Structure formats: structure tokens, C-alpha cells
Amino acid sequence: MTFRRMAMCALLVAMVSACDFSALSDAADDFVVLIGLEPINTYATVQITDAASGELVDADVTASFTGQNGEDVIDMYSDPIQSQNVEEGILGFGINNGITPSEGAPAEVQVWFRAKGYLPASKMVRITQEGDSDFGVKLTKKNNAPQGINSTSAKTSTGSDNATMQELNIEAASDDQESSTTLSIPAGLVFKDADGNDLQGELNVEVVNFDPGTTESLSALPYYPEAENANETSRVLAMAVMEVTDASGRQAASIGGGAGTSSKAQSGGAYFGTCTQNNSPISFTPPASIAFNVFAGTFNPNESVIFTVSGVGGLGATLAKSVGQSIVGECTINPQTGVISGYFSGTGSILGFHQNVTSTTTATININRNGWAGPVKGKVYNNGILKEFNIAAGSNSTQINSLAAESFTVEITEPVFAKIENHSFANNPTAEIFLLSAPSNMVDETTMNFTLACPDNSQKVRITNLKASLNYRKTGANGPWRTTSPTFIFSEEEKALTGGSFLAYNMEPNQEYTFTTTYDGKAIKIHEVFETNKVYNFEIPASSADICD
């Protein structure tokens, strides 16, 4: 572990001479090691919630950082990190101080999330200013998926050469059958894990289909592709996650031909084997094929893109493009039927199909707060298109650029739910939303003070500052968690962090709230009744007491 600055402070209560051993003993008793941490100018918090329940994911989550500024992600010590383990569903990370994000030059980090029992997901974290920013991502639990997310699993087996022994066809479809993903695996394939080892014995093959035409599924897509041009909107037409595992739990990351066949194994994700990628054909013998059936009524002659997000490292790639009825390589996009077909290699990845829709409308969202303070979050959406927005504390309006000239649902998700449907921004560029009236006794904005304690009362938090996230909501409530940024107080007298304060919104007196603060992947959680002028105590758990001394 590298520290930018380390100060060893000897606190002397008397001058110590070479012969004054009692004074030397006193000085030793007052000697402390203090770690000076460099301030972090840009910090991001990501709430990781269950797509069905809305609760923070309590499973252990691993977040990996890639993308344009993936190498600029740092921990609390300003050391670069490639990944972080997450507790209590709240991820926090900094950006190297050498990067100054702005609207014109944002810091962009593609974050890949994995958790046991959940499907993988990837989130683009785009930071447009210094300071603290917060984001959200939804993970789909395999045994409790929202409406519009359907999965099918089947088993196949390998022979002595570790190649599949029989053909397998597996389809996952929406309840109305309008959206589906079909995976065909012929005999003779050898699946390999990320280390290049063959999967052996009985294999479990799972296909999960996401219907972008269903609101719940659209909001829980494991990846949302970016449109390439400023005047375009990305419309997702199809998306799927595919996984192959053997009895020992190893997951396939690449695929090749069986013994005696010529093959080219491509590690790191899902690829259409006969499509063209960077003008170089990628072929497999024998291939596994995949076909998407997308929801009706959305296909038009705009440019369409087949893409993948790799299950290894979270890397994304554009596999093929098509305009109208044209064909790229042997990947066919049929605008009449809305079916694409090609060859698939590698599993444990996200694979999808989207359109770049020309979008010239600038939408304005106005809100009537009705007593609600703080930031307001929301989204606009229709079939396959999803745009999120934030309205800052103290503001009542925001704008969304490059929105398609169609009718949308506008939904407020925080601090209270509200929505309007079938609003055409092309005909009326401004949407007005009225929030429900806030409780009459609610404290709309308050500064809350807290102390910081170590599990051993004789110890102190021996660092000069701390960058952390704090999330809170009423205990037992099903609503969203609010995110705020605590400010910590360093005591020169005690040579330690002793506490701090944070700004909270929309608090109801005499109601119990749950507060969770996270730093460097570690979490501190307390349950306290809210009272004005109360000082709260955050005690660092023993498992996270590495900052105590």
C-alpha cells in the first residue's frame, strides 16, 4: 500500500535529555502514527440495487473498472485500483486528481458488476464535474427477475475430448413471445474458462432474455449502449446474457472446435463468429449460433449495431453495423421480421442489438416540488429508449438533449414517485410534473452531526481525512435510498478524525432511519431515530478497523 504522505507525530510533554528516562517513557506513551491522505477532488458513489425488490444488494459484489478513465480510478489512499469488493450495495471510488472532468470532457468509467446469484451488469459512470456524484445500477437476481426478463436453462455433456457430444437448442422468450433469444450449440464444441482450461462433464447452459419493450426489463438492462453521435439516441432492440458452467462451477469465457477441427478460440466474451470486426473475419468451426427476435413495430432504416460486453474485464465491442436491408459479412439484419442471426462464441457475456435513432428534440422537465427538498431523480422512456435525469437541489428544471421525436413516459423516482404518460416532446418540448405534497412535519433540509469511534475505545481514527459516501432512508421503507457526502473533522489536539457532518433532506421527526456510510469498500451501518440537534455515533466495526490505531 502506497501513501502519498505519512506523518509520524511525536507529541512531547517535556524536553527529553539523554539521561531523562522517565521523560522518554512519557514521550513514548504519547507517540502516534498519523497517515496523511491526499484530498480526492472527484468522487463517485454507485448504489447497487436488486432489480426486483429495489433493496441494496446484500451479496458480496465485485466491481471492475475499465473504459476511457478506468486506469484513473483510485482508492482512499489515492492508489490506482482495477477492482473493488463492495459491502452493503454501495460502491465508492475516486478519480485521479490529474483528471479534471467537465461537461465537454467528462471522466468516463465503465464499471462491471458481478455478484453470486445475480446476472452480470455493466454501467457507464460519466462524471462531468469535480466534487461528489452519485449513480445507480440494478442487478437482476437469477431466481427473482422483474417482468420482461425470462430465462431458460438446459444441460449438455462433453466426451473424452471435452467437446460437446450432442446438439443443443435453447430459447428464452417473453411471455407474449414477441421478444426472444435462441442459442444453438452443435456437437463438437469445447468451452474454456478464463484461464484456458476446458470445461468438463455435464454443462449447464443458461440463456436470459431481456425484453426492452417492457418497462421493468428496460429499467434493469444489464448494459445500455451509447449512441455514437450527438444527434442520435440509442434504442435497444434486444439483449441477452448467456452463461455456460460445468459441475465444478467453472464458467466458459471462450469457445473452440473439438479435436480434429480447425478453430480459433476468442477469449473474453460473446462474438458473432462470421461477422466482421475491425475488417478482420472471426470464424469458428463448428460455430454456435444465436438469433434475436425483437419486439414488433420498432425497426426502421436507421443504422443498427450488434454489440457485446465481455464477461472478462467488462470490455465492450461493436461487432457489426447495418443500414436498412444491407448485410455485413454473414450477419443478417432483416428489417421486415426484426430478426438478426449470426454466430456466437463465448458465454457469460452480455450481447445485444440496438439502433441509432436520429434525435433532434431538446426536452425540458419542470417539477412542482410541493415541499420536497434536495436532488430529484427521474427517467424518460419508451420502447427500447431510456434516458435518466437529475434535478439539482434548489432547482426545479432540467433539460434532456437529443431525444427522439416520439411519445415518452416521464417518471420521477426520487424523492417521491410521480409520472406522466404519452408525452410528445416534439409537440410540446416541456413536461410539467407535480409531486405529491410532502408531510407537514417534515424537515426539508438539516445538517446532521456525528462522532466517529473505533471498536477499541483506546484507539482513534489516525488519518487526516476520509472520502466516503453516506446513504439513508426511513427504516423499513421501500423507497429509494438518498445519497449524501459527509464532511469529516480532523482534531489537531487529538491527532485523529473525531466526527463530522452531512446534509440530509426530507427527514421526519421521531422516525427511525437507517444510515450506511461506506469507505474503501467497507461499510458502517446504524439505526437511529431522527431528532433535530441530535449527535449520532458511527462506530467502525472491528472488521473495518484498519484506520484505527
C-alpha atoms as one frame of an Amber mdcrd trajectory, in Angstrom:
protein
   0.000   0.000   0.000   1.423   3.394  -1.017   0.628   6.507   0.972   1.029
   9.921  -0.634   2.084  11.373   2.688   2.809   9.757   6.018   3.393  11.877
   9.098   4.783  10.370  12.270   3.893  12.803  15.018   5.762  12.594  18.310
   3.861  14.517  20.964   6.303  15.529  23.678   5.111  16.859  27.012   8.648
  17.763  28.188  12.131  18.199  26.809  13.852  14.823  26.758  17.548  14.571
  27.648  19.722  11.547  27.105  19.570  10.764  30.807  15.895  11.582  31.489
  14.409   8.110  31.055  11.105   8.991  32.734  10.517  11.789  30.228  11.460
   9.416  27.422   8.857   6.940  28.685   6.213   9.668  28.774   7.098  10.687
  25.213   6.788   7.108  24.005   3.319   6.893  25.522   2.257   9.954  23.514
   3.762   8.784  20.210   1.172   8.198  17.442   1.373   7.237  13.785  -0.769
   9.521  11.646  -1.482   8.819   7.980  -1.832  11.970   5.879  -4.124  11.322
   2.923  -4.242  13.430  -0.200  -7.658  15.067  -0.742  -9.646  13.462  -3.575
 -11.217  16.090  -5.817 -13.602  13.830  -7.749 -15.580  11.022  -6.120 -18.394
   8.780  -7.375 -20.955   6.720  -5.474 -22.910   3.923  -7.164 -25.951   2.416
  -5.445 -26.286  -1.263  -6.396 -29.909  -2.338  -6.015 -31.884  -5.501  -6.665
 -33.845  -5.012  -9.902 -36.996  -6.628  -8.475 -37.072  -5.523  -4.823 -35.277
  -2.185  -5.059 -33.242  -3.074  -1.958 -29.482  -2.586  -1.784 -27.794  -5.828
  -2.839 -26.563  -7.547   0.332 -24.484 -10.140  -1.526 -20.752  -9.601  -1.965
 -20.298  -7.605  -5.169 -17.099  -7.246  -7.180 -16.777  -4.088  -9.271 -14.153
  -3.894 -12.042 -13.121  -0.634 -13.707 -12.478  -0.269 -17.443 -13.127   2.276
 -20.164 -11.640   5.651 -21.009 -10.717   6.526 -17.408 -10.684   3.042 -15.925
  -6.980   3.355 -15.156  -7.603   6.636 -13.310  -9.792   5.063 -10.599  -8.232
   5.355  -7.130  -8.943   4.205  -3.576  -8.954   6.305  -0.388  -5.132   6.300
  -0.374  -5.065   7.692  -3.955  -3.623   4.388  -5.177  -4.889   3.119  -8.565
  -7.215   0.113  -8.390  -8.634  -2.190 -11.064 -11.438  -3.605  -8.933 -13.081
  -3.309  -5.537 -15.156  -5.570  -3.316 -18.379  -3.881  -2.243 -20.275  -4.145
   1.048 -23.935  -3.217   1.626 -24.551  -2.471  -2.060 -22.749   0.885  -2.119
 -19.656   1.412  -4.276 -17.441   4.456  -3.839 -14.322   5.351  -5.785 -12.218
   8.384  -6.627 -10.713   9.723  -9.834  -7.042  10.677 -10.015  -6.610  14.380
  -9.249  -4.778  14.764 -12.555  -8.167  14.422 -14.265 -10.487  17.441 -14.165
 -13.872  16.347 -15.538 -16.199  18.798 -17.273 -19.291  18.738 -19.487 -17.093
  18.879 -22.568 -14.508  16.402 -21.281 -16.190  14.044 -18.801 -14.406  11.296
 -16.909 -15.887   8.009 -18.125 -15.516   4.711 -16.296 -17.218   1.520 -17.474
 -17.910  -0.451 -14.294 -18.598  -4.195 -14.487 -20.563  -5.732 -11.596 -20.625
  -9.388 -10.540 -22.318 -10.944  -7.515 -23.155 -14.523  -6.619 -26.736 -15.345
  -7.554 -27.059 -12.308  -9.843 -26.603 -11.740 -13.558 -23.611  -9.616 -14.576
 -24.174  -5.946 -15.379 -22.137  -3.038 -16.686 -22.674   0.678 -16.021 -21.158
   3.720 -17.686 -20.278   6.198 -14.935 -19.931   9.576 -16.629 -18.672  12.346
 -14.328 -18.988  15.910 -15.623 -17.634  17.946 -12.710 -15.313  17.812  -9.729
 -16.842  17.032  -6.360 -19.226  14.218  -5.500 -21.541  12.485  -7.978 -23.917
   9.581  -7.445 -25.270   6.926  -9.799 -27.314   3.736  -9.670 -27.230   0.282
 -11.213 -29.707  -2.589 -10.966 -28.660  -6.235 -10.694 -31.074  -8.989 -11.677
 -31.331 -11.877  -9.239 -31.448 -15.157 -11.111 -34.343 -16.570  -9.104 -36.303
 -13.312  -8.793 -36.254 -11.343 -12.045 -38.585  -8.427 -12.868 -41.287  -8.670
 -15.520 -39.918  -8.953 -19.051 -36.792 -10.881 -18.038 -37.107 -14.581 -18.819
 -34.536 -17.340 -18.536 -34.225 -20.908 -19.741 -31.571 -23.450 -18.848 -30.659
 -26.835 -20.253 -27.888 -29.354 -19.864 -25.481 -30.980 -22.244 -22.360 -33.075
 -21.694 -18.835 -33.450 -23.016 -16.935 -36.511 -24.141 -13.391 -37.675 -23.515
 -12.056 -34.838 -25.704 -14.089 -32.319 -23.651 -16.189 -31.462 -26.719 -19.988
 -31.351 -26.564 -21.490 -34.704 -27.539 -24.873 -33.602 -28.868 -26.595 -30.585
 -30.379 -28.478 -28.283 -28.017 -31.081 -25.657 -28.923 -32.325 -23.385 -26.151
 -34.718 -20.426 -26.284 -35.715 -17.814 -23.722 -38.779 -15.768 -24.667 -41.003
 -13.087 -23.175 -44.458 -14.113 -22.005 -46.043 -12.670 -25.164 -43.362 -14.337
 -27.338 -42.562 -11.010 -29.029 -39.020 -10.905 -27.654 -36.785 -13.960 -27.597
 -33.214 -15.200 -27.734 -32.316 -18.574 -29.221 -28.929 -20.215 -28.751 -27.914
 -23.257 -30.814 -24.876 -25.264 -29.733 -23.857 -28.073 -32.105 -21.877 -31.131
 -31.124 -18.111 -30.762 -31.105 -17.628 -27.509 -29.191 -15.033 -27.137 -26.432
 -15.806 -24.477 -23.820 -12.891 -22.943 -21.915 -12.749 -20.835 -18.759 -10.884
 -17.534 -18.450  -7.640 -19.400 -17.679  -7.921 -21.530 -20.821  -8.978 -24.732
 -19.044 -11.555 -26.974 -20.721 -14.966 -27.283 -19.100 -15.696 -30.949 -18.473
 -18.579 -33.305 -17.819 -22.128 -32.067 -17.512 -22.575 -28.465 -18.663 -25.384
 -26.160 -17.635 -26.374 -23.674 -20.339 -28.491 -20.667 -19.351 -29.984 -18.034
 -21.646 -31.626 -14.915 -20.188 -33.707 -12.726 -22.496 -34.414  -9.060 -21.712
 -37.470  -7.546 -23.399 -36.708  -3.819 -23.935 -40.394  -3.260 -24.709 -41.293
  -3.969 -21.067 -40.773  -1.090 -18.635 -39.379  -3.212 -15.794 -36.972  -5.044
 -18.093 -35.851  -1.856 -19.847 -35.004  -0.272 -16.482 -32.999  -3.362 -15.496
 -30.976  -3.866 -18.689 -27.514  -5.120 -17.715 -25.939  -2.684 -20.174 -27.160
   0.362 -22.069 -25.217   1.143 -25.266 -24.156   4.659 -26.115 -25.200   6.351
 -29.360 -22.171   7.306 -31.431 -23.272  10.801 -32.477 -24.598  13.772 -30.516
 -27.815  13.927 -32.564 -28.714  10.284 -32.006 -30.447   8.228 -29.341 -29.720
   4.557 -28.743 -32.761   2.277 -28.915 -32.162  -1.225 -27.562 -33.999  -3.839
 -29.626 -32.690  -6.992 -27.997 -30.414  -8.067 -25.169 -29.400 -11.342 -23.590
 -26.997 -12.844 -21.088 -25.642 -16.330 -21.736 -23.672 -18.493 -19.327 -22.187
 -21.983 -19.560 -20.830 -23.633 -16.408 -19.621 -27.123 -15.557 -20.256 -29.167
 -12.417 -17.237 -27.629 -10.657 -18.643 -24.127 -11.161 -16.177 -23.001 -13.814
 -17.693 -20.581 -16.307 -16.997 -20.538 -20.029 -15.175 -17.479 -21.339 -14.267
 -18.740 -24.816 -15.098 -21.460 -27.270 -13.295 -23.581 -29.829 -13.696 -26.588
 -32.062 -13.335 -30.138 -30.885 -10.450 -32.463 -31.589  -9.561 -32.752 -35.266
 -11.212 -29.465 -36.275  -9.626 -26.153 -37.134 -10.773 -23.445 -34.775  -9.864
 -20.050 -33.463 -10.851 -19.570 -29.835 -11.643 -15.991 -28.916 -11.358 -15.288
 -25.202 -13.198 -12.629 -23.333 -16.747 -12.688 -24.490 -19.527 -13.128 -26.947
 -18.792 -12.768 -30.630 -20.590 -13.421 -33.881 -18.136 -15.794 -35.471 -18.693
 -14.884 -39.111 -19.251 -11.156 -38.652 -16.565  -8.652 -39.471 -14.849  -6.940
 -36.563 -12.281  -4.264 -37.448 -12.315  -5.604 -41.026 -10.969  -8.970 -39.844
 -13.218 -12.028 -40.132 -13.664 -14.061 -36.958 -14.633 -17.639 -37.718 -15.183
 -20.781 -35.693 -15.549 -24.394 -36.718 -18.027 -25.589 -35.694 -19.970 -22.435
 -34.685 -22.618 -21.811 -32.099 -25.388 -19.644 -33.498 -27.726 -17.138 -31.949
 -30.840 -15.331 -33.156 -32.780 -12.462 -31.599 -36.463 -11.869 -32.230 -37.102
  -8.234 -31.295 -40.400  -6.648 -30.341 -42.553  -5.564 -33.272 -43.116  -2.084
 -34.639 -39.731  -0.554 -33.857 -37.458  -1.423 -36.761 -36.742   1.303 -39.313
 -33.955   2.018 -41.819 -31.715   3.713 -39.259 -28.250   2.326 -38.665 -28.303
  -0.725 -36.410 -25.464  -2.060 -34.286 -24.726  -5.520 -32.934 -22.591  -5.212
 -29.820 -21.130  -7.225 -26.991 -19.873  -6.511 -23.494 -17.250  -9.039 -22.497
 -17.636 -11.210 -19.427 -13.905 -10.886 -18.827 -12.799  -7.404 -17.873 -16.023
  -5.686 -18.858 -14.785  -4.602 -22.295 -17.244  -3.600 -24.989 -17.015  -4.091
 -28.739 -19.103  -3.260 -31.782 -19.417  -6.395 -33.874 -21.352  -5.330 -36.932
 -23.391  -2.484 -38.360 -26.171  -2.444 -40.896 -28.319   0.196 -42.568 -31.741
  -0.897 -43.762 -31.598  -4.244 -45.524 -27.833  -4.417 -46.042 -25.799  -7.327
 -44.758 -22.430  -7.120 -43.007 -20.443 -10.298 -43.553 -22.833 -13.127 -42.803
 -24.648 -11.311 -40.006 -28.118 -10.671 -41.348 -30.428  -7.955 -40.086 -33.893
  -8.293 -41.586 -35.913  -5.067 -41.199 -39.157  -6.800 -42.110 -39.036  -9.525
 -39.468 -36.792  -7.834 -36.905 -34.634 -10.968 -36.666 -30.851 -10.941 -36.638
 -28.828 -14.092 -36.967 -25.168 -14.924 -36.899 -22.640 -16.948 -34.965 -21.952
 -16.742 -31.284 -18.792 -17.605 -29.393 -18.130 -17.325 -25.694 -20.564 -17.053
 -22.811 -21.006 -15.294 -19.532 -21.381 -12.118 -21.562 -23.962  -9.524 -22.484
 -24.959  -9.478 -26.134 -27.337  -7.030 -27.710 -28.720  -5.262 -30.721 -29.570
  -1.573 -30.878 -30.397   1.209 -33.308 -29.013   4.716 -33.585 -32.163   6.816
 -33.923 -31.845  10.372 -35.220 -32.844  12.647 -32.337 -33.062  16.433 -32.544
 -35.588  17.240 -29.807 -34.468  19.021 -26.625 -36.824  18.167 -23.774 -37.405
  20.271 -20.661 -38.615  18.693 -17.404 -40.232  21.072 -14.900 -41.308  19.942
 -11.426 -43.544  21.388  -8.739 -41.802  20.229  -5.555 -44.790  20.609  -3.200
 -42.481  20.809  -0.192 -39.850  18.237  -1.232 -36.239  19.432  -0.971 -32.930
  18.118  -2.270 -31.973  16.463  -5.555 -34.709  14.952  -7.726 -34.047  11.922
  -9.935 -36.087  10.535 -12.783 -36.162   8.998 -16.254 -37.937   9.254 -19.586
 -38.561   6.100 -21.579 -40.493   4.267 -24.263 -39.868   1.068 -26.235 -36.132
   0.457 -26.012 -35.143   4.062 -25.168 -34.190   5.120 -21.644 -32.798   8.485
 -20.524 -32.076   9.286 -16.871 -32.002  12.807 -15.460 -31.148  14.668 -12.249
 -32.538  17.961 -10.981 -30.188  19.618  -8.510 -31.211  20.726  -5.035 -32.682
  24.207  -5.249 -33.610  23.785  -8.916 -36.971  22.922 -10.460 -35.939  22.132
 -14.016 -33.545  20.214 -16.256 -33.067  19.550 -19.954 -32.505  16.349 -21.918
 -30.784  16.716 -25.278 -31.091  14.509 -28.365 -34.434  12.926 -27.577 -36.315
  11.105 -30.327 -39.466  12.759 -31.694 -41.768  10.219 -30.043 -44.092   9.943
 -27.051 -42.474   9.108 -23.724 -43.333   8.287 -20.147 -41.718  10.732 -17.710
 -41.167   9.275 -14.252 -39.832  10.749 -11.015 -38.153   8.082  -8.869 -36.711
  10.196  -6.026 -37.636  11.620  -3.518 -41.219  10.510  -4.227 -42.797   8.631
  -7.122 -44.688  10.518  -9.848 -45.168  10.091 -13.596 -46.945  11.268 -16.715
 -47.502   9.094 -19.781 -47.603   9.585 -23.552 -45.940  12.976 -23.559 -44.716
  14.049 -27.006 -41.743  16.370 -26.636 -41.859  17.017 -30.384 -45.281  18.643
 -29.981 -44.674  20.093 -26.515 -40.987  20.320 -25.536 -41.805  20.899 -21.842
 -43.234  18.329 -19.419 -44.724  19.566 -16.127 -44.779  17.141 -13.185 -46.415
  17.796  -9.806 -45.037  15.851  -6.839 -47.370  14.696  -4.084 -47.455  17.030
  -1.090 -44.696  16.399   1.461 -45.671  15.526   5.068 -46.473  18.687   7.029
 -43.981  17.918   9.824 -41.098  17.080   7.503 -37.771  18.870   7.960 -36.850
  19.645   4.379 -33.151  20.316   4.984 -30.967  19.767   8.043 -27.299  19.403
   8.952 -26.693  16.239  10.967 -23.625  15.866  13.175 -21.896  12.622  14.110
 -18.973  11.279  16.079 -16.586   8.632  14.789 -15.393   5.907  17.157 -13.148
   2.853  16.962 -14.262  -0.523  18.388 -11.430  -0.258  20.916 -12.111   2.873
  22.980  -8.396   3.418  23.475  -7.892   3.841  19.726  -8.504   6.793  17.404
  -9.030   7.150  13.652  -5.455   8.068  12.736  -5.906   9.572   9.272  -6.063
  13.233   8.297  -9.196  12.994   6.144 -11.580  10.451   4.674 -13.580  10.289
   1.464 -16.814   8.371   1.930 -20.436   8.009   0.846 -23.449   8.125   3.140
 -26.843   6.672   2.227 -30.000   6.912   4.304 -33.731   6.250   4.282 -36.532
   5.589   6.751 -36.100   2.137   8.345 -38.479  -0.417   6.868 -39.448   1.819
   3.951 -39.446   0.573   0.374 -38.492   3.879  -1.193 -35.172   4.940  -2.669
 -32.004   5.468  -0.675 -30.745   9.057  -0.582 -27.046   9.713  -1.126 -25.112
  12.494   0.568 -21.456  13.334   1.180 -20.204  13.538   4.778 -17.565  16.069
   5.768 -15.112  14.788   8.377 -13.461  16.827  11.148  -9.778  16.360  11.973
  -8.816  17.300  15.528  -5.322  18.773  15.774  -5.436  18.246  19.535  -6.263
  14.532  19.316  -4.423  13.959  16.012  -7.395  11.994  14.708 -10.675  12.177
  12.850 -13.299  12.652  15.531 -16.537  13.056  13.593 -18.209  15.237  11.016
 -21.498  16.288   9.499 -23.698  15.746   6.457 -26.665  17.417   4.835 -29.930
  15.426   4.888 -33.221  16.173   3.164 -36.875  15.387   3.848 -36.461  13.972
   7.358 -39.473  13.163   9.555 -39.023  13.738  13.318 -39.349  10.755  15.691
 -38.989   8.283  12.814 -36.192   5.702  12.722 -33.743   5.939   9.842 -31.027
   3.623   8.603 -27.702   5.319   7.845 -24.973   3.485   5.948 -21.623   5.100
   5.297 -19.051   3.365   3.117 -15.371   3.971   2.504 -12.835   1.935   0.554
 -15.339  -0.920   0.117 -16.145  -1.089   3.847 -19.457  -0.189   5.480 -20.709
   1.237   8.791 -24.468   0.945   9.415 -26.564   2.396  12.245 -30.291   2.706
  13.001 -31.297   5.896  14.804 -34.454   7.904  15.476 -34.199  11.309  13.827
 -34.271  14.274  16.188 -33.132  17.801  15.433 -29.829  18.798  17.081 -29.032
  15.152  17.870 -25.427  13.932  17.531 -25.163  10.453  16.023 -22.400   7.962
  16.720 -20.807   5.927  13.930 -18.725   3.114  15.398 -16.324   1.469  12.995
 -16.803  -2.334  13.072 -13.840  -4.474  14.042 -13.657  -5.891  10.504 -13.056
  -2.372   9.147 -10.804  -1.014  11.889  -7.661  -0.773   9.741  -7.812   3.036
  10.036  -7.770   2.855  13.841  -4.654   2.959  15.982
